[in-house]
C-alpha cells in the first residue's frame, strides 16, 4: 500500500504543478493579447497623425517629408487612373463625393445621394 500512496502523492503534486503552469501560461497569453491590443491602438493613432500631417502639409514644397508626400500624391493619382479603367471595363463611373462605383447613367449616387454631373 505504501507504493500506491507515494504514487498518489506524486500524481497530486504533478497535477498541482501542471495546473500552476497552465495558469501562468494563460496569464502570459492574456497579457500578450493586451499588449497587441495596445500596439494596435498605437499603430492606428500613428496612421491618424500621419494622415492629418499629410493633409495639412501636402502643399508645402519645402516640407521635410516632401518626397514622401509627392509619392503619396503620385500613388493617389495612379489609383484614380486604375479606378477609371475598372469603370470603363464594367460600364460604370465613380461618385466624386463618396467614391462608390455607380451605374454610368445614374443622376444621383445611391450610396450618398450626391448629384452626379
N, C-alpha and C positions, 0 to 999 in steps of 0.2 A: 504494500500500500504506500509505503514511503516514496517509491519511484513515481507513482501516479500523482501524488500530492506535489512533488517537486516539479513534475511536468506541467501540472495545472498552474502552479505559481509562475513558471517561466512563460507559459502561454498568456497569462494575465498581464505580466509585466510587458511582454512583447506587444500585446494588444493596446496597452496604455501608451507605449512609445509610438506605435503606429498612429494611434488617434491623435497624439500630440503633434506628430509630424504633419498629419493631414490638416490639422487646424492651422499650423504655421504656413503650409503651402497655400491654403485657402486665403489666409490673411495677406500673404505676399501678392497673390494674384489679384485680390481686391484692390490693394494699394497701387499695383501697377496699372490696373484699369483706370483708377482715379487719376494717376499721373498722365496717362494717354488722353483722358478727357480734358485735363488742364492744358496739355500741349496742343490739343486740337483747338481749344479756345484761343490760345496764343497765336496759332497759325492763322485763324480766321481774323483776329484783330490786326495782325501784320498785313494781311491782304487788304483789309478795310483801309488801313492807314495808307498803304501803297496806292490804292485806287484814288483816295482823296488827294494825295500828293500829286498823282498823275494829272487828275482833272484840274487842279489848281495851277500846275506848272507846265502844262503841255505847250503853252505858247511862249515860254521863256527860252530863248535861244542859248543864253549863257548858263543855263542851269547845270548843276553838277551831274545830273542824270540825263542830259540832253541826248546822248547816244541811245540810251535805253528807251527814252520817250519816243525818239524817232523810230526805233524798231517796233515799238508797240503800235504807233500810228500806221506804219507800213503793214503790219500784220492785220490790223483792223481793216485797212483798205483791201487787202487780199481776201479777207473773209467776206466783205461786201461783194467783191467780184465773184467769188465762188458761190455765194447765195444767189446772185443773179443768174449764174449758169444753171443752178438747180431749178430756179423758177422757169427758165427758158425750157428746160427738158420736161418739166412737169406741167407746163402751161399755166403757171400761177405767177403771183407777184408778192412782194413783201410789204406789209404795212409799215409805213415810215414811223408811226407812233410807237408801236409795240414790238415790231419785228416778226409778227406772225405771218406765216405763209397763207395767202388767201387766193380765192378764185380771181382770174385775170379780169373778169368783167364786173367784179364787186364794186359797189359805190361806197360801202361802209365796211369797216372791219368787224367781223362777227365776234372777235375777242374783246376789243377795247371800245368799239363804236366810233372810232375816228373816221372822218370823211376821207375817202381816197380820191386823190386828184387824178 
